[in-house]
Amino acid sequence: MKKSVYLDTTIPNFLFDRRESVQFQRGLTWKWWETEAQNYVILISDYTIWELEAGQYPHKTEALKFVSSLSVLPPDPEIEEIANVYVSHYLMPRSLQGDAMHLACASFYKIDFLLTWNCNHLANGNKKQHIRRVNTMLNLNVPEILTPLELFAEVEP
């Protein structure tokens, strides 16, 4: 059975972002998408779509078109409650509610991996223990939070 991967907004954003400062991440994201994505069940949420729609950037249309073919997890009122617990426990900042919603969605739906380039609030080794503690308190799954760089298949030499 294929493992599941939840894409937060940074993944489709980086696929089409043409700024020089993110070309490394863009290239890795495309390489992951072309070589690895078919090995997983790829999922997004309404939160991913909403953030993409709300953004003001030149590649918005391309990013929205990209996610339009992906499977969208259904919304559930409990996800917002979980996100509120994350904020109240200082796991995620109140000003960036989307980060809490992505983690809540991936946790609620027992997703294996949350794929992100957000290394401040999600793919951050210093936060993983805190995430594990809060999710355990809530009796929730703890998704493995990774960047595309960390989710390539092992290749035999």
C-alpha positions in Angstrom: 0.0 0.0 0.0 1.3 3.4 -0.9 2.1 5.9 1.8 0.3 9.3 1.8 1.9 12.7 1.4 0.2 16.0 2.2 1.4 19.0 0.3 1.3 22.3 2.1 1.2 25.5 0.0 5.0 25.9 -0.2 5.3 22.9 -2.5 3.1 24.2 -5.5 4.5 27.6 -4.8 8.1 26.5 -5.1 7.4 24.5 -8.3 6.6 27.7 -10.2 8.5 30.4 -8.2 11.2 31.9 -10.6 13.1 33.9 -8.0 16.8 33.3 -8.1 16.9 32.8 -4.3 14.7 29.6 -4.5 16.0 27.9 -7.6 17.7 25.1 -5.5 14.3 24.3 -3.8 12.4 24.7 -7.1 14.7 22.2 -8.9 14.5 19.7 -6.0 10.8 20.0 -5.8 10.4 19.3 -9.6 12.9 16.4 -9.3 10.9 15.0 -6.4 7.6 15.5 -8.3 8.9 13.8 -11.5 10.7 10.9 -9.9 9.0 10.2 -6.5 5.4 11.5 -6.4 4.0 8.5 -8.2 5.1 6.3 -5.3 2.7 8.0 -2.9 -0.9 9.0 -2.6 -0.7 12.8 -2.9 -3.2 14.9 -1.0 -3.9 18.5 -0.3 -6.7 20.3 1.6 -8.9 23.3 1.1 -6.4 25.2 3.2 -3.7 24.7 0.5 -6.1 26.0 -2.2 -7.2 28.9 -0.1 -3.7 30.0 0.6 -2.8 29.8 -3.0 -5.9 31.8 -4.0 -5.1 34.5 -1.4 -1.5 34.9 -2.4 -0.3 37.8 -4.5 2.5 36.5 -6.8 3.2 36.1 -10.5 2.9 32.3 -10.7 -0.5 32.0 -8.9 -2.4 30.7 -12.0 0.2 28.0 -12.6 0.2 26.9 -9.0 -3.6 26.7 -8.8 -3.8 24.8 -12.1 -1.2 22.3 -10.7 -3.2 21.6 -7.5 -6.5 21.3 -9.4 -5.8 17.8 -10.4 -4.8 16.6 -6.9 -7.1 14.9 -4.4 -8.5 17.2 -1.8 -9.2 16.0 1.8 -12.7 16.9 3.0 -12.9 19.7 5.6 -13.9 18.8 9.1 -14.7 21.2 12.0 -12.4 19.2 14.3 -9.4 20.3 12.1 -9.9 24.0 13.1 -10.2 22.9 16.7 -6.9 21.1 16.5 -5.3 24.1 14.9 -6.5 26.3 17.7 -4.9 24.0 20.2 -1.6 24.3 18.3 -1.8 28.0 18.5 -2.8 28.1 22.2 0.2 25.8 23.0 2.5 28.1 21.0 3.3 25.4 18.5 2.3 27.6 15.6 2.0 31.4 15.5 -1.4 32.9 15.5 -0.5 35.2 12.6 0.2 32.2 10.4 -2.9 30.2 10.9 -2.3 28.3 7.7 0.7 26.4 9.1 -1.5 25.2 12.0 -4.2 24.2 9.6 -1.8 22.1 7.4 -0.4 20.3 10.4 -3.9 19.7 11.9 -5.2 18.4 8.6 -2.3 16.0 8.1 -2.5 14.9 11.7 -6.3 14.4 11.7 -6.3 12.3 8.5 -3.3 10.2 9.6 -1.2 11.3 6.7 2.3 9.6 6.7 4.3 12.7 5.4 3.7 16.4 5.4 5.8 17.8 2.6 6.9 21.4 3.0 9.6 24.0 2.4 8.4 25.8 5.6 11.5 25.2 7.8 10.5 27.9 10.3 7.2 26.4 11.6 6.9 22.9 10.2 10.1 21.1 8.9 12.1 22.3 11.9 14.0 19.8 14.1 13.5 22.1 17.1 9.7 21.9 16.7 9.3 18.2 16.1 9.4 17.2 19.8 6.9 19.9 20.6 4.6 18.7 17.7 4.9 15.1 18.9 4.1 16.1 22.5 1.0 18.1 21.6 -0.3 15.5 19.1 0.2 12.8 21.7 -1.8 14.8 24.2 -4.5 15.1 21.5 -4.3 11.4 20.7 -3.4 12.3 17.1 -1.1 10.8 14.5 2.2 12.6 14.1 3.1 12.9 10.4 6.7 12.9 9.4 7.3 16.5 8.4 9.9 16.7 5.6 11.2 18.8 2.7 11.3 17.2 -0.7 15.1 16.8 -0.2 14.4 14.2 2.6 11.8 12.1 0.7 13.7 10.6 -2.1 13.9 6.8 -2.4 17.1 5.1 -1.4 19.1 4.1 -4.5 21.4 1.2 -4.5 25.0 2.0 -5.5 
